[in-house]
Amino acid sequence: MTPEKKQDYTRRISQANKTEISVITYEIALDYLADARGAKTNEEFEDGIKHSKRCVEQLRDALNMDYAEISLPLARLYNYVTLEFDKAVMKRDSSKLEECEMILTNLHDSFVEVAKQDESGAVMKNTEQVFSGLTYGPAGANEIVNQESNRGFSV
């Protein structure tokens, strides 16, 4: 994953509510899975799967088991995906990753729909407000990101 993508995910997480954080976690897992599928070396392959697996484990650990009707099937899917990741690493075989990607993509799409209905506030309080836009100059379009900085101080 590129440093720019990591920075973008960090910015999005700082502004996200609980459901949006789940959506972002799915996106990160899918990005790392794509990195593993496109890996040129075994080390890159293993790193991509390791990072994607960590994301899936985070999603599993965040489940609220008070809602077992929903949480248990999700936990089983997460366990299946992590098991397939382990098999892929042990056998150096990426054939099962397509199925894992399909499962994670379907779950991501479902959580995107749930996130549209979630009107709760951002999880992280007292973070920088981020405003972005484009300006045009002689060299073409320039992206401007303005961050209101009040780190650590309540205004």
Buried (B, 14 or more C-beta within 10 A) or exposed (E): EEEEEEEEBEBBBBBBBEBBBBBBBBBBBBBBBBBBBEBEEEEEBBBBBEBBBBBBBBBBEEBEEEEEEEBEEBBEBBEBBBEBBEEBBEEEEBEBBEEBBEBBBEBBEEBBEEBEEBEEEBBEEEBBEEEEEEEEEEEEEEEEEEBEEEEEEEE
